[in-house]
């Protein structure tokens, strides 16, 4: 499997967990076994374009969601690593529960801590 397959799998897992959906629930919605979902998330099995389209529909995200922020091969491994970090996963889950104003405040705080300039929201 390539690094991008690993990133896609981890993005599937992150979104599924953020939606508080089990592997079995996702599997039922896309017509596979939960073991197949596990293989997708672990990067053991490659997700076909048609299946990724189904998953994006279930998650109500554009298919590009699974590739956002990955511009080069070198960045792919870095993105995969951050998605496997438990703290990053918790941040994502907590972030989804915030209001728009709270999200802006959190992003502003994180930018100040990371010493990054303001980015468009």
TAKA-V587574 format. One record per residue. SS is DSSP state (H for helix, E for strand, C for the rest). PSI is psi in radians with two decimals (NA if undefined). Layout:
SS & PSI
SS & PSI
//
This chain:
C & 2.60
C & 2.93
H & -0.66
H & -0.60
H & -0.67
H & -0.74
H & -0.81
H & -0.79
H & -0.73
H & -0.57
H & -0.64
H & -0.84
H & -0.78
H & -0.79
H & -0.71
H & -0.79
H & -0.67
H & -0.55
C & 0.03
C & 0.80
C & 2.43
C & 2.87
H & -0.65
H & -0.72
H & -0.78
H & -0.77
H & -0.77
H & -0.68
H & -0.47
H & 0.04
C & 0.62
C & 3.09
C & 2.81
H & -0.48
H & -0.62
H & -0.69
H & -0.73
H & -0.76
H & -0.66
H & -0.85
H & -0.59
H & -0.15
C & 0.16
C & -0.73
C & 2.40
C & 2.45
C & 2.16
C & 2.83
H & -0.74
H & -0.73
H & -0.68
H & -0.62
H & -0.77
H & -0.79
H & -0.74
H & -0.59
H & -0.80
H & -0.74
H & -0.14
C & 0.83
C & 2.69
C & 2.68
H & -0.46
H & -0.31
H & -0.65
H & -0.19
H & 0.00
C & 2.36
C & -0.01
C & 1.75
C & -0.56
C & 2.86
H & -0.68
H & -0.57
H & -0.39
H & -0.85
H & -0.69
H & -0.77
H & -0.70
H & -0.71
H & -0.78
H & -0.59
H & -0.29
C & -0.12
C & 2.19
H & -0.66
H & -0.71
H & -0.70
H & -0.71
H & -0.71
H & -0.76
H & -0.79
H & -0.76
H & -0.69
H & -0.65
C & -0.33
C & -0.07
C & 2.69
C & 2.95
H & -0.76
H & -0.71
H & -0.68
H & -0.75
H & -0.73
H & -0.75
H & -0.79
H & -0.71
H & -0.78
H & -0.83
H & -0.67
H & -0.70
H & -0.67
H & -0.70
H & -0.09
C & 0.82
C & 2.54
C & 2.80
C & 2.37
C & 2.73
C & 2.42
C & NA
//
